[in-house]
């Protein structure tokens, strides 16, 4: 706030009372990173999938509040991997370190890269002759211009037929 920092919110482990997957000795907050409207918090001793397999939690900001987080865990989680010992986030990408992963030898380590699934936001603008259709996927804009193309959006895939498409 101008030249003064004020606490906006305190983030805590979302499941502190669980005997597995949350609570004491999980080290929630061992590593943290922020980018825009996202915060990732590492919890390397989380026992969700195995003893000290680890987890990370991604919080999303809405106005001045940070939402209930989405938990991410390693696709091949194993005991003592300590997934979440290091984390970073930038834009739509997050990376989580698991220095105890043994896939390439004892404690050889791994890093897991994640991309956020972009929500589909559809906005249309059509001339009276239906010659222009604009579809917005989060930050990318796809539009047809000068044709009466059919638009099909399913499973986050975009296909256009008729007319031509431009990326703006």
Secondary structure by P-SEA (a helix, b strand, c coil): cccbbbbccccccccccccccccccccccccccccccbbbbbbcccccccccccbbbbbbbcccccccbbbbccccccccccccccccccccbbbbbccccccccccccbbbbbbcbbbbbbbbbbcccccbbbbbcccccccccccbbbbbbcccbbbbccbbbbcc
